Structure formats: C-alpha cells, structure tokens
Amino acid sequence: MEQHVRLGTGIGWRPEIADTVERMTDIDWVEVVAENVCPGHLPASLTRLRERGVTVVPHGVSLGLGGAGRPDAGRLRALAERAEALGSPLVTEHIAFVRAGGPPTATPAMEAGHLLPVPRTRDALDVLCENVRIAQDALPVPLAVENIAALLSWPGEEMTEGQFLYELADRTGVRLLIDVANLHTNHVNQGEDPAKALDELPVEAIAYVHVAGGFERDGVWHDSHAHPVPRQVLDVLADLASRVAPPGVLLERDENFPAPQELEREVAAIRETVRSAATPGRPEANAGDVRGTSGNPETDTGPARQRLGLGQAALLSALVAGAPAPEGFDRARLGVQARALAAKRADVVAKVAPELPEILGASYRPAFLAYAQGHPMTGGYRRDALDFAERLLLTGRPEDAGTRRRLREWWLERSGPVPPAARMTARVARATRRVLLRR
C-alpha cells in the first residue's frame, strides 16, 4: 500500500512572491496553480526550488469534478503533464463545479469563473465519485480533492459536509485536501460546526491541509486569500492537528501580499499551531491510494447527471445571466454570490489583460461589472477580456475619443483570426470588425 508523502510546512507559490518564497529556508514544499504554469517553460524560481529539494504540487482550479459532465480529457492531460514536469508526488483539485449548461440542459453553456458548491445529495455524490475515478485513472500520481468555501447552500441536501466527504473517500479511495479556512467560512455562512465536520470525515485520508485568511462583511465570510489568517482558522487547524498528524500544511495567499516578514510570521504561526496541538497517540494520516473500496463503479449515472446538470444550469443562470432564482435558494445569498463572481471576473480579467484597466482607468471596474451582469463568461478569461472590449466599442464607449481609439487598437491587435471552432460565426465576426474599424 502506497503511503502519503510527508510534505511538511509550505506556502503557495505565486509569481508576485517568488523571490520571497525562495528566501524562505524553512519551507519544505510549495503549491502552484496548475493552469498558471507551462510544462515546457517552468518559471526559473520553481526550477531553483526543485533543485534544492523543495517539493512542488500542482493545484488545479478548472477541472470541475463536481459538475454534471465527465471530466474533460484535455484538461486531465494538461494536469498530468504538469505533475510529470514538476516531479510531483500528487495533484489536487476541488469538489466544485465551474461550468454548466450546454446541449444536455437546453441552455447556453456558461462558465462561473470561480468554484461553486455541489449539492450534498446522492445524485451529486454518484456523479462526483465517477468523475473522481475517471480523473484517478488518467493521472500518473494520486489525486486529492479539496472542500470549498460556500456563500450559499443548496435546498434539499441529504448529507452534512463531513458525511459527504467520508462517502466520497470511502467509495473512491481519493485523498482529501482539507481547507480549514473553508470549514470556518462554512461555519459563518452556513452555521456548520467545523468540529462536527472533523468528527465525521476520515482524517486518516488527509493528504494535506490549506490555511488562508478572509474577511467578514454583513454577516458573510469571504474566503479572500488576501487577508491575514485569523485566530478562528488557526483554532480549526489546532482541532484537526489534535486528531491526526497532517502530512502537510500550507499557507495560501493570492492577493494583497504583505511584507516578507509577515508571510514568514504566518508560516511560523501555522507550524507552531500544528506542533502545539499534537496529542499523544494521534494517528498518522497515511491511508494508501485504495480505490473503489465500496460503491459500484458500474452504476449508470446518466439520469443523475441529467438532474444535476439541470439544477446547476439553473443556479449558474441566476448567478451570471440574470435568470430568476431557482426555487428554495436564499435570494440574498444568491445576490452576494453573484456580486462575488462578477468581482472575481473583473479582478482576473485585469490580470490577464492588464492593458484594459490601464486604458480605461477608474472606469474599468464599474464598466466591467455592468458588462458582467448580462454577459456570462463562455470561453475563459482571455476571451472574456476581448468580449468586454468589443461590447464597449459596439456601444460607442468609452466616450473619450482618444481612449476609444486606444481600446479599438488593443482589440484589433488581439482579436486575430477566427479560430476553427468558431468558423460558423466568422461572418458575424467580420461584420463586427468592419463596424469597429469605421468608428
């Protein structure tokens, strides 16, 4: 039986803090967003870390294992390539859905641009288990899946989070990436007791643990990864560490990076929390990669996928396309989640296309948020940036002629030829291009 790798204490590697991470001599490992690295052109910083013996783990964000569809083969190949290029002992992803709609639901295909919770129902569990098995079979190393933070809950759920995770691990043998910040988030937002979740889930199946900061606004906790780790999250970490020796613990920080000394203090606080919480006789998290220990891999998930797909499409339509709220959902929480998704889109588009906020200045964010209300993302963030710019130009904005000219030049330079998959819309695209050239 293969044992868990002892990872130690780590930090999420991000380009903005690459130099700081390299200077941390007491870091045992790092985690990198899988979609942000290219196997053939690894960042020099990651290469140097690997050369000195620091383990690198790719963390996927776009697979959508909790979605109604089967995992995309291309995305699985890409994740496998990154694991092999980085020499990683495992890969991780999320228990979430990130896209919905399409032909099976008779609705437009949409992307959330972020991680959304799956309903804790038998249908969703059956689909998730099959998707996890498909992913496990396609990956060269073990897979671990992460619990996510939720701003809303599904009506009619049949299991608690702990029960859902227990059955998932039991039926597939998948390892668990437990985010204690997300347990705290769900405590504030959903009233779920983190201690109860830890009581119910199989702590011996934990591959490693995430720790991150957030903030509370109007009674809702936002898992921002841009704020210091609060005492409440460290308390959940201490509770977990008193029950089991986690193979690895990692600090996540994605935005608003503090001074290097502050990052080092947070890592030290995490390490000390785990050390202080250790109790005599606690088990080691060392369950092997046993698959299909119960459950039936041959179960027909077609009907469950159809029901789950319809529900997820209805929810995503309400969040990103202005559709009515599905029955049973909290409308206020839907509004909070919709605003959070739009803000996330605006932030990421500003990163992948930094010229847009530079060209538009202070008007960028309000203009993008207004655009996002009626225009769901359908082709990733770079496509989203182009679609946003095109929409502004078609409506005669920005009003300043010089700014509009710069935006038009940016759009024309990057829109390029029509890709093969969009040949059916080539005439529309050419007509749009002619209109824009005349402005």
HURAJO-V805515 format. One record per pair of residues at least 24 apart in sequence whose ideal C-beta (glycine too) atoms are under 10 Angstrom apart, sorted by the first residue. I is the first residue (numbers start at 0). J is the second residue. D is the distance in whole Angstrom. If there is no record, write none. Layout:
{{I/J/D} {I/J/D}}
This chain:
{{0/285/9} {0/286/8} {0/287/3} {0/288/8} {0/289/7} {1/88/10} {1/140/10} {1/141/7} {1/285/10} {1/286/10} {1/287/5} {1/288/5} {1/289/9} {2/246/9} {2/283/9} {2/284/10} {2/285/5} {2/286/8} {2/287/6} {2/288/9} {3/88/9} {3/89/8} {3/141/9} {3/143/9} {3/174/7} {3/203/9} {3/204/9} {3/205/8} {3/206/6} {3/207/8} {3/245/9} {3/246/5} {3/247/9} {3/283/8} {3/284/6} {3/285/5} {3/286/7} {3/287/8} {3/288/9} {4/28/9} {4/54/7} {4/56/9} {4/87/9} {4/88/4} {4/89/7} {4/140/10} {4/141/9} {4/206/8} {4/207/9} {4/246/6} {4/247/8} {4/285/10} {5/54/10} {5/88/10} {5/207/10} {5/244/9} {5/245/10} {5/246/5} {5/247/7} {5/283/9} {5/284/10} {5/285/9} {6/30/9} {6/54/6} {6/56/8} {6/88/8} {6/89/9} {6/206/8} {6/207/6} {6/208/10} {6/245/9} {6/246/5} {6/247/3} {6/248/8} {6/249/8} {7/53/10} {7/54/8} {7/207/9} {7/245/10} {7/246/8} {7/247/6} {7/248/8} {7/249/9} {7/270/9} {8/247/7} {8/248/6} {8/249/8} {8/250/8} {8/266/6} {8/267/9} {8/269/7} {8/270/5} {8/273/8} {8/274/10} {9/53/8} {9/54/8} {9/55/9} {9/56/8} {9/207/8} {9/247/6} {9/248/7} {9/249/4} {9/250/7} {9/251/10} {9/266/8} {9/269/9} {10/210/10} {10/249/6} {10/250/5} {10/251/8} {10/252/8} {10/262/7} {10/263/9} {10/265/9} {10/266/6} {10/269/9} {11/56/10} {11/58/8} {11/209/9} {11/211/9} {11/224/8} {11/249/6} {11/250/7} {11/251/5} {11/252/6} {11/253/7} {12/36/9} {12/42/8} {12/44/7} {12/45/7} {12/48/7} {12/53/9} {12/55/7} {12/56/10} {12/58/10} {13/224/10} {13/251/9} {13/252/7} {13/253/7} {13/254/9} {13/256/8} {14/42/7} {14/44/8} {14/45/10} {15/252/9} {15/253/9} {15/254/9} {15/255/10} {15/256/5} {16/44/10} {16/252/7} {16/256/5} {16/257/9} {16/259/8} {16/262/7} {17/42/7} {17/43/9} {17/44/4} {17/45/8} {17/47/9} {17/48/9} {18/44/7} {18/259/8} {19/256/8} {19/257/10} {19/258/9} {19/259/4} {19/260/10} {19/262/6} {19/263/8} {20/44/7} {20/45/9} {20/48/7} {20/53/9} {20/259/9} {20/262/8} {21/45/10} {21/47/6} {21/48/6} {21/51/9} {21/53/9} {22/259/7} {22/263/9} {23/48/10} {23/53/9} {23/259/8} {23/262/8} {23/263/6} {23/266/7} {24/51/9} {25/263/8} {25/266/8} {25/267/8} {25/270/8} {26/53/6} {26/54/10} {26/249/10} {26/250/10} {26/263/9} {26/266/7} {27/52/9} {27/53/7} {27/54/7} {27/247/8} {27/248/10} {27/249/10} {27/270/10} {28/52/10} {28/53/6} {28/54/4} {28/55/7} {28/56/7} {28/87/10} {28/88/9} {28/207/9} {28/247/6} {28/248/10} {28/249/7} {29/53/6} {29/54/8} {29/55/6} {29/56/7} {29/85/10} {29/249/8} {30/54/9} {30/55/8} {30/56/5} {30/57/8} {30/58/5} {30/87/10} {30/91/8} {30/176/10} {30/207/9} {30/209/8} {30/247/9} {30/249/6} {30/250/10} {30/251/8} {31/55/6} {31/56/7} {31/57/6} {31/58/7} {31/81/8} {31/85/7} {31/87/9} {32/57/8} {32/58/6} {32/59/8} {32/60/6} {32/61/10} {32/81/10} {32/253/9} {33/57/4} {33/58/6} {33/59/4} {33/60/7} {33/61/8} {33/62/9} {33/74/9} {33/77/7} {33/78/6} {33/80/9} {33/81/5} {33/82/8} {33/85/9} {33/87/10} {33/90/7} {33/91/9} {33/92/8} {34/58/9} {34/59/7} {34/60/6} {34/61/6} {34/62/10} {34/74/9} {34/77/8} {34/78/9} {34/81/9} {34/379/10} {35/60/9} {35/81/10} {36/80/10} {36/81/6} {36/84/8} {36/85/8} {37/77/10} {37/80/9} {37/81/9} {37/84/9} {38/77/8} {38/79/10} {38/80/5} {38/81/6} {38/82/9} {38/83/7} {38/84/4} {38/85/8} {39/80/9} {39/84/8} {40/84/10} {41/81/9} {41/84/6} {41/85/7} {45/84/10} {45/85/7} {46/85/10} {49/85/7} {49/86/7} {49/87/10} {54/85/9} {54/86/8} {54/87/7} {54/88/7} {54/89/10} {54/247/9} {55/81/9} {55/82/10} {55/84/9} {55/85/4} {55/86/7} {55/87/6} {55/88/10} {56/81/10} {56/82/9} {56/85/8} {56/87/5} {56/88/7} {56/89/6} {56/90/7} {56/91/7} {56/140/9} {56/143/9} {56/176/10} {56/206/9} {56/207/8} {56/247/8} {56/249/8} {57/81/4} {57/82/6} {57/83/10} {57/84/9} {57/85/6} {57/87/6} {57/89/9} {57/90/5} {57/91/8} {57/92/9} {57/140/10} {58/87/10} {58/90/8} {58/91/5} {58/92/8} {58/93/9} {58/143/9} {58/145/8} {58/176/8} {58/209/9} {58/249/9} {58/251/9} {59/90/7} {59/91/7} {59/92/4} {59/93/8} {59/134/9} {59/142/9} {59/144/10} {59/145/10} {60/91/10} {60/92/8} {60/93/7} {60/95/9} {60/97/8} {60/113/9} {60/114/7} {60/145/10} {61/92/9} {61/93/9} {61/97/6} {61/98/9} {61/110/9} {61/112/10} {61/114/10} {61/379/9} {62/90/10} {62/92/5} {62/93/8} {62/95/9} {62/97/8} {62/130/9} {62/134/7} {62/142/10} {62/144/10} {63/92/9} {63/93/8} {63/95/7} {63/96/5} {63/97/4} {63/98/6} {63/99/9} {63/110/9} {63/111/9} {63/114/9} {63/115/9} {63/117/10} {63/130/8} {63/311/10} {64/92/6} {64/93/7} {64/94/6} {64/95/7} {64/96/8} {64/97/9} {64/117/9} {64/126/9} {64/127/6} {64/128/10} {64/129/10} {64/130/5} {64/131/6} {64/133/9} {64/134/6} {64/142/9} {64/144/7} {64/167/10} {64/173/10} {65/92/10} {65/93/8} {65/94/5} {65/95/5} {65/96/5} {65/97/8} {65/114/9} {65/115/8} {65/116/8} {65/117/4} {65/118/9} {65/123/7} {65/124/10} {65/126/8} {65/127/5} {65/130/8} {65/131/10} {65/144/9} {65/147/9} {65/307/9} {65/311/9} {66/95/8} {66/96/4} {66/97/7} {66/98/6} {66/99/7} {66/111/10} {66/115/9} {66/117/8} {66/123/10} {66/126/8} {66/127/9} {66/130/8} {66/304/9} {66/307/8} {66/308/8} {66/311/7} {67/96/7} {67/98/9} {67/99/7} {67/100/10} {67/101/9} {67/103/7} {67/104/8} {67/117/9} {67/122/9} {67/123/9} {67/126/6} {67/130/9} {67/300/9} {67/303/8} {67/304/5} {67/305/8} {67/306/8} {67/307/4} {67/308/3} {67/309/8} {67/310/8} {67/311/6} {67/312/8} {68/96/9} {68/98/8} {68/99/9} {68/101/8} {68/103/8} {68/126/9} {68/130/8} {68/304/7} {68/307/10} {68/308/7} {68/311/10} {69/126/9} {69/129/8} {69/130/6} {69/133/6} {69/134/10} {69/300/9} {69/304/8} {70/129/10} {70/130/5} {70/131/9} {70/132/10} {70/133/5} {70/134/5} {70/137/8} {71/98/10} {72/133/9} {72/137/7} {74/134/9} {74/137/10} {75/133/8} {75/134/6} {75/136/9} {75/137/4} {75/138/7} {76/137/7} {76/138/10} {78/134/8} {78/137/8} {78/138/7} {78/139/10} {78/140/10} {78/142/9} {79/134/10} {79/137/6} {79/138/5} {79/139/5} {79/140/8} {80/139/9} {82/138/7} {82/139/6} {82/140/5} {82/141/10} {82/142/10} {83/138/10} {83/139/6} {83/140/8} {86/140/10} {87/139/9} {87/140/6} {87/141/10} {88/140/6} {88/141/8} {88/206/9} {89/138/9} {89/140/5} {89/141/5} {89/142/7} {89/143/6} {89/174/7} {89/176/9} {89/206/6} {89/207/9} {89/246/10} {89/247/10} {89/288/9} {90/134/9} {90/138/6} {90/139/9} {90/140/6} {90/141/8} {90/142/6} {90/143/8} {91/141/10} {91/142/7} {91/143/5} {91/144/7} {91/145/6} {91/174/8} {91/175/10} {91/176/5} {91/206/7} {91/207/8} {91/209/9} {92/130/10} {92/131/9} {92/134/7} {92/138/10} {92/142/7} {92/143/8} {92/144/6} {92/145/7} {92/173/10} {92/176/9} {93/117/10} {93/144/7} {93/145/5} {93/146/8} {93/147/5} {93/176/8} {93/178/9} {93/181/10} {94/119/10} {94/123/10} {94/127/7} {94/130/10} {94/131/9} {94/144/5} {94/145/7} {94/146/6} {94/147/6} {94/160/10} {94/163/8} {94/164/8} {94/167/7} {94/173/10} {94/175/9} {94/176/9} {95/127/10} {95/144/9} {95/145/8} {95/146/9} {95/147/5} {95/148/10} {95/149/9} {96/123/9} {96/126/10} {96/127/10} {96/147/10} {96/307/9} {96/308/10} {96/310/10} {96/311/5} {96/314/9} {96/315/8} {97/315/9} {98/311/9} {98/312/10} {98/315/8} {98/376/9} {98/377/9} {99/307/9} {99/308/7} {99/309/9} {99/310/9} {99/311/4} {99/312/4} {99/313/8} {99/314/7} {99/315/4} {99/316/8} {99/318/10} {99/319/10} {99/375/10} {100/308/8} {100/309/10} {100/311/8} {100/312/4} {100/313/9} {100/315/7} {100/316/7} {100/320/9} {100/375/9} {100/377/9} {101/308/8} {101/312/8} {102/308/10} {103/301/10} {103/304/8} {103/305/6} {103/308/5} {103/309/8} {103/312/9} {104/305/8} {104/307/10} {104/308/5} {104/309/5} {104/310/9} {104/311/8} {104/312/4} {104/313/8} {104/316/9} {105/309/9} {105/312/9} {106/308/9} {106/309/8} {106/311/10} {106/312/5} {106/313/8} {106/315/9} {106/316/6} {106/320/9} {106/322/9} {107/312/9} {107/315/10} {107/316/8} {107/320/8} {107/375/7} {107/377/7} {108/312/9} {108/315/10} {108/375/9} {108/377/6} {108/378/9} {109/311/10} {109/312/8} {109/315/5} {109/316/7} {109/318/9} {109/319/6} {109/320/7} {109/375/4} {109/376/7} {109/377/6} {110/315/8} {110/319/8} {110/340/10} {110/344/9} {110/375/7} {110/376/4} {110/377/6} {110/378/8} {110/379/7} {110/380/9} {110/382/9} {110/383/9} {111/311/9} {111/314/9} {111/315/6} {111/318/7} {111/319/7} {111/336/10} {111/340/6} {111/343/9} {111/344/9} {111/375/9} {111/376/8} {112/318/10} {112/319/8} {112/340/6} {112/341/9} {112/343/6} {112/344/5} {112/345/10} {112/346/10} {112/347/7} {112/348/9} {112/371/9} {112/375/9} {112/376/5} {112/379/9} {112/380/7} {112/383/8} {113/147/9} {113/318/10} {113/336/9} {113/339/7} {113/340/6} {113/342/10} {113/343/5} {113/344/8} {113/347/9} {113/376/10} {114/145/9} {114/147/5} {114/148/8} {114/149/9} {114/181/10} {114/222/10} {114/343/10} {115/147/8} {115/149/8} {115/150/9} {115/151/9} {115/311/8} {115/314/7} {115/315/7} {115/318/8} {115/336/8} {115/340/8} {116/146/9} {116/147/6} {116/148/9} {116/149/4} {116/150/8} {116/151/7} {116/152/7} {116/153/7} {116/156/10} {116/160/10} {116/185/9} {116/189/9} {116/314/10} {116/336/10} {117/147/9} {117/149/10} {117/153/8} {117/156/10} {117/163/9} {117/307/8} {117/310/10} {117/311/8} {118/152/9} {118/153/4} {118/154/8} {118/155/7} {118/156/6} {118/157/8} {118/158/9} {118/163/9} {118/306/10} {118/307/8} {118/310/7} {118/311/9} {118/314/9} {119/152/9} {119/153/7} {119/155/10} {119/156/4} {119/157/6} {119/158/4} {119/159/7} {119/160/7} {119/162/8} {119/163/4} {119/164/9} {119/166/10} {120/153/8} {120/155/7} {120/156/6} {120/157/5} {120/158/8} {120/163/9} {120/303/9} {120/306/9} {120/307/8} {120/310/9} {121/157/6} {121/158/8} {121/166/9} {121/303/8} {122/157/9} {122/300/8} {122/302/8} {122/303/4} {122/304/8} {122/305/9} {122/306/5} {122/307/5} {122/310/9} {123/153/9} {123/156/9} {123/157/9} {123/158/9} {123/163/8} {123/303/8} {123/304/10} {123/306/9} {123/307/6} {123/310/9} {123/311/9} {124/157/9} {124/158/7} {124/162/10} {124/163/6} {124/166/6} {124/167/7} {124/170/8} {124/294/9} {124/303/9} {125/170/9} {125/294/8} {125/295/9} {125/298/6} {125/299/9} {125/300/5} {125/302/10} {125/303/5} {125/304/9} {125/307/9} {126/298/10} {126/300/5} {126/301/10} {126/303/5} {126/304/6} {126/306/9} {126/307/6} {126/308/9} {127/163/9} {127/166/10} {127/167/6} {127/170/9} {127/171/9} {127/173/10} {127/300/10} {127/303/10} {127/307/9} {128/166/8} {128/167/6} {128/168/10} {128/169/10} {128/170/5} {128/171/5} {128/173/9} {128/291/9} {128/294/6} {128/295/9} {128/296/8} {128/298/8} {128/300/9} {129/170/10} {129/171/9} {129/294/10} {129/296/7} {129/297/10} {129/298/7} {129/299/10} {129/300/5} {129/303/9} {129/304/9} {130/171/9} {130/300/9} {130/304/10} {131/167/7} {131/168/10} {131/170/9} {131/171/5} {131/172/9} {131/173/5} {131/290/9} {132/170/9} {132/171/6} {132/172/9} {132/173/9} {132/290/7} {132/291/7} {132/294/9} {132/296/6} {134/171/10} {134/173/9} {135/171/7} {135/172/8} {135/173/7} {135/288/8} {135/290/6} {135/291/9} {136/290/9} {140/288/9} {141/172/9} {141/173/8} {141/174/6} {141/206/8} {141/287/9} {141/288/5} {141/290/10} {142/171/9} {142/172/10} {142/173/6} {142/174/7} {142/176/10} {142/206/9} {142/288/9} {142/290/10} {143/168/10} {143/173/7} {143/174/4} {143/175/6} {143/176/4} {143/177/9} {143/204/9} {143/205/8} {143/206/4} {143/207/7} {143/246/10} {143/288/10} {144/168/9} {144/171/9} {144/173/6} {144/174/8} {144/175/7} {144/176/6} {144/206/9} {145/175/8} {145/176/4} {145/177/8} {145/178/6} {145/181/8} {145/206/9} {145/207/10} {145/208/10} {145/209/7} {146/175/8} {146/176/8} {146/177/6} {146/178/6} {146/179/10} {146/181/5} {146/182/7} {146/184/10} {146/185/8} {146/196/8} {146/200/9} {146/209/9} {147/178/7} {147/181/6} {147/184/9} {147/185/9} {147/222/8} {148/178/7} {148/180/7} {148/181/4} {148/182/9} {148/183/9} {148/184/4} {148/185/7} {148/187/10} {148/188/8} {148/189/10} {148/211/9} {148/213/8} {148/220/8} {148/221/8} {148/222/4} {148/223/10} {148/224/10} {149/181/8} {149/184/7} {149/185/6} {149/188/6} {149/189/6} {149/191/9} {149/222/9} {149/332/9} {149/336/9} {150/184/8} {150/185/10} {150/188/6} {150/189/9} {150/219/6} {150/220/9} {150/221/8} {150/222/9} {150/329/10} {150/332/6} {150/333/9} {150/334/10} {150/335/5} {150/336/4} {150/337/10} {150/338/10} {150/339/6} {150/340/9} {151/188/8} {151/189/8} {151/219/10} {151/314/9} {151/318/9} {151/328/7} {151/329/6} {151/330/10} {151/331/9} {151/332/4} {151/333/6} {151/334/10} {151/335/8} {151/336/5} {151/337/10} {152/185/9} {152/188/8} {152/189/5} {152/190/9} {152/191/9} {152/327/10} {152/328/8} {152/329/8} {152/332/8} {153/310/8} {153/311/10} {153/314/8} {153/325/9} {153/327/8} {153/328/8} {154/310/10} {154/325/8} {154/326/7} {154/327/3} {154/328/6} {154/329/9} {155/310/10} {155/326/10} {155/327/7} {158/199/9} {159/191/7} {159/192/9} {159/195/7} {159/196/7} {159/198/10} {159/199/6} {159/200/9} {160/185/7} {160/189/9} {160/191/6} {160/192/10} {160/193/9} {160/195/9} {160/196/5} {160/199/8} {160/200/8} {161/191/9} {161/192/9} {161/193/10} {161/194/10} {161/195/6} {161/196/4} {161/197/7} {161/198/7} {161/199/3} {161/200/5} {161/201/9} {162/195/10} {162/196/9} {162/199/5} {162/200/8} {163/196/10} {163/199/9} {163/200/9} {164/196/8} {164/199/8} {164/200/5} {164/201/8} {164/204/9} {165/196/10} {165/199/6} {165/200/5} {165/201/6} {165/204/9} {166/200/10} {166/201/10} {166/293/9} {166/294/8} {167/200/9} {167/201/10} {167/204/10} {167/294/10} {168/200/8} {168/201/5} {168/203/9} {168/204/5} {168/205/9} {168/286/8} {168/289/10} {168/292/9} {169/201/7} {169/204/9} {169/289/10} {169/291/10} {169/292/6} {169/293/6} {169/294/8} {170/290/9} {170/291/7} {170/292/7} {170/293/6} {170/294/3} {170/295/9} {170/296/9} {171/289/9} {171/290/6} {171/291/7} {171/292/8} {171/293/9} {171/294/8} {171/296/9} {172/204/8} {172/286/8} {172/287/8} {172/288/6} {172/289/4} {172/290/4} {172/291/7} {172/292/6} {172/293/10} {173/204/8} {173/206/9} {173/288/8} {173/289/10} {173/290/8} {174/201/10} {174/204/6} {174/205/7} {174/206/4} {174/207/9} {174/246/9} {174/284/9} {174/286/7} {174/287/9} {174/288/7} {175/200/7} {175/201/7} {175/202/8} {175/203/10} {175/204/5} {175/205/5} {175/206/6} {175/207/9} {175/208/9} {175/284/9} {175/286/9} {176/205/8} {176/206/6} {176/207/6} {176/208/7} {176/209/7} {176/247/9} {176/249/9} {177/202/8} {177/204/9} {177/205/5} {177/206/9} {177/207/8} {177/208/5} {177/209/7} {177/235/9} {177/236/10} {177/239/7} {177/243/10} {177/245/8} {177/248/10} {177/284/10} {178/207/10} {178/208/7} {178/209/4} {178/210/8} {178/211/7} {178/222/8} {178/232/9} {178/235/10} {178/249/10} {178/251/8} {179/208/6} {179/209/7} {179/210/6} {179/211/9} {179/228/9} {179/231/10} {179/232/6} {179/233/8} {179/234/9} {179/235/4} {179/236/5} {179/237/9} {179/238/8} {179/239/6} {179/240/9} {179/245/10} {179/248/9} {179/269/10} {179/272/10} {180/208/10} {180/209/7} {180/210/6} {180/211/4} {180/212/7} {180/213/6} {180/220/9} {180/222/6} {180/223/10} {180/224/8} {180/228/7} {180/229/9} {180/231/9} {180/232/5} {180/233/10} {180/235/8} {180/236/9} {180/251/8} {181/209/7} {181/211/8} {181/213/9} {181/220/10} {181/222/6} {181/232/9} {181/235/10} {182/231/10} {182/232/8} {182/235/5} {182/236/9} {182/238/9} {182/239/9} {183/210/10} {183/211/10} {183/213/8} {183/220/7} {183/222/9} {183/228/10} {183/229/8} {183/231/5} {183/232/5} {183/233/10} {183/234/8} {183/235/5} {183/236/10} {184/211/9} {184/213/7} {184/215/10} {184/219/9} {184/220/5} {184/221/8} {184/222/5} {184/232/9} {185/220/9} {185/222/10} {186/220/8} {186/231/8} {186/235/8} {187/213/9} {187/215/7} {187/218/8} {187/219/7} {187/220/4} {187/221/10} {187/231/9} {188/215/10} {188/218/8} {188/219/6} {188/220/6} {188/221/9} {188/222/9} {188/332/8} {188/335/9} {189/220/10} {189/332/9} {193/231/9} {193/232/9} {193/234/9} {193/235/5} {193/236/10} {193/238/7} {193/239/9} {194/234/10} {194/235/8} {194/238/6} {194/239/10} {194/242/10} {196/235/9} {196/239/10} {197/235/8} {197/238/6} {197/239/6} {197/241/9} {197/242/6} {197/243/9} {198/238/10} {198/242/9} {200/239/10} {201/243/10} {201/284/9} {201/286/7} {202/239/7} {202/240/10} {202/242/5} {202/243/4} {202/244/10} {202/245/8} {202/281/9} {202/282/7} {202/284/6} {202/286/10} {203/242/10} {203/243/6} {203/244/10} {203/282/6} {203/283/8} {203/284/5} {203/285/7} {203/286/5} {204/243/10} {204/284/7} {204/285/9} {204/286/5} {204/287/10} {204/289/9} {205/239/8} {205/242/10} {205/243/6} {205/244/9} {205/245/6} {205/246/7} {205/247/9} {205/284/4} {205/285/10} {205/286/8} {206/245/9} {206/246/6} {206/247/7} {206/284/8} {206/286/9} {206/288/10} {207/245/6} {207/246/6} {207/247/3} {207/248/7} {207/249/6} {207/284/9} {208/235/10} {208/236/7} {208/239/7} {208/240/8} {208/243/10} {208/245/5} {208/246/9} {208/247/7} {208/248/5} {208/249/7} {208/269/9} {208/273/8} {208/284/9} {209/236/10} {209/247/10} {209/248/8} {209/249/6} {209/250/8} {209/251/5} {210/235/9} {210/236/6} {210/248/6} {210/249/7} {210/250/6} {210/251/7} {210/252/10} {210/265/8} {210/266/9} {210/268/9} {210/269/5} {210/272/8} {210/273/10} {211/249/9} {211/250/7} {211/251/4} {211/252/7} {211/253/8} {211/265/10} {212/250/9} {212/251/8} {212/252/8} {212/255/9} {212/265/8} {216/335/9} {217/331/9} {217/335/8} {218/331/10} {218/335/10} {219/331/9} {219/332/8} {219/335/6} {219/336/9} {219/339/9} {221/335/9} {221/339/7} {221/342/10} {222/251/9} {222/339/10} {223/252/10} {223/253/8} {223/254/7} {223/255/8} {223/339/10} {224/250/10} {224/251/5} {224/252/6} {224/253/4} {224/254/6} {224/255/9} {225/252/7} {225/253/6} {225/254/4} {225/255/4} {225/256/8} {225/257/10} {225/346/10} {226/252/9} {226/254/9} {226/255/7} {226/257/10} {227/252/9} {227/255/10} {227/257/8} {227/261/8} {227/264/9} {227/265/7} {227/268/10} {228/252/9} {228/265/6} {228/266/10} {228/268/7} {228/269/7} {228/272/9} {230/268/10} {232/269/10} {232/272/10} {233/265/10} {233/268/7} {233/269/7} {233/271/9} {233/272/5} {233/273/10} {233/276/10} {234/272/9} {234/276/10} {235/272/10} {236/268/10} {236/269/7} {236/272/5} {236/273/7} {236/276/8} {237/271/10} {237/272/5} {237/273/8} {237/275/7} {237/276/4} {237/277/10} {238/276/7} {239/272/10} {239/273/9} {239/276/8} {239/284/10} {240/269/10} {240/272/7} {240/273/5} {240/274/8} {240/275/8} {240/276/4} {240/277/6} {240/278/9} {240/281/8} {241/273/10} {241/275/9} {241/276/5} {241/277/7} {241/278/5} {241/281/7} {242/276/9} {242/278/8} {242/281/6} {242/282/8} {242/284/10} {243/277/10} {243/278/10} {243/281/6} {243/282/5} {243/283/7} {243/284/5} {243/285/10} {244/273/8} {244/276/10} {244/277/7} {244/278/10} {244/281/6} {244/282/7} {244/283/5} {244/284/6} {244/285/9} {245/273/7} {245/283/9} {245/284/6} {246/283/8} {246/284/5} {246/285/8} {247/284/9} {248/272/8} {248/273/6} {253/346/10} {254/346/8} {254/350/10} {315/340/9} {315/375/8} {316/375/8} {318/375/9} {319/344/9} {319/371/7} {319/372/9} {319/373/9} {319/374/8} {319/375/4} {319/376/7} {319/377/10} {320/372/9} {320/373/7} {320/374/8} {320/375/5} {321/372/6} {321/373/6} {321/374/10} {321/375/9} {322/375/10} {337/371/9} {337/372/8} {338/368/8} {338/371/10} {338/372/10} {340/371/8} {340/375/10} {340/376/9} {341/367/8} {341/368/5} {341/369/9} {341/370/9} {341/371/4} {341/372/7} {342/367/9} {342/368/7} {342/371/9} {343/371/10} {343/380/10} {344/368/9} {344/370/9} {344/371/5} {344/374/10} {344/375/10} {344/376/6} {344/380/7} {344/383/7} {344/384/10} {344/387/9} {345/370/9} {345/371/7} {345/383/10} {345/387/9} {346/380/10} {347/376/10} {347/379/10} {347/380/5} {347/381/10} {347/383/8} {347/384/9} {348/376/9} {348/380/6} {348/381/9} {348/383/6} {348/384/5} {348/385/10} {348/386/10} {348/387/7} {348/388/10} {349/380/10} {349/384/9} {350/380/8} {350/384/10} {351/379/9} {351/380/5} {351/381/5} {351/382/10} {351/383/8} {351/384/6} {352/380/8} {352/381/7} {352/383/9} {352/384/4} {352/385/8} {352/387/9} {352/388/8} {352/409/8} {352/413/8} {353/384/10} {354/384/9} {354/388/9} {354/405/9} {354/406/9} {354/409/6} {354/412/10} {354/413/9} {355/384/6} {355/385/10} {355/387/7} {355/388/7} {355/391/9} {355/406/8} {355/409/8} {355/410/10} {357/405/9} {357/409/10} {358/388/9} {358/397/8} {358/401/10} {358/402/6} {358/403/9} {358/404/10} {358/405/5} {358/406/5} {358/408/9} {358/409/6} {359/387/10} {359/388/9} {359/391/8} {359/396/9} {359/397/6} {359/399/10} {359/402/7} {359/405/9} {359/406/7} {360/397/9} {360/399/10} {360/402/8} {362/391/10} {362/396/9} {362/397/7} {362/398/9} {362/399/9} {362/402/9} {363/387/9} {363/397/10} {366/390/9} {366/391/7} {366/396/7} {366/397/8} {367/391/9} {370/394/10} {378/418/10} {378/420/9} {378/421/9} {381/413/8} {382/418/10} {384/409/9} {384/410/9} {384/413/8} {385/409/9} {385/410/7} {385/413/6} {385/414/6} {385/415/9} {386/410/10} {388/413/8} {388/414/9} {388/435/10} {389/414/8} {389/428/9} {389/431/7} {389/432/9} {389/435/7} {392/431/9} {392/434/8} {392/435/5} {392/438/7} {393/431/7} {393/434/7} {393/435/7} {393/438/9} {395/438/8} {400/438/10} {403/438/7} {404/438/9} {406/435/10} {407/435/6} {407/436/8} {407/438/7} {410/435/7} {411/435/7} {411/436/7}}
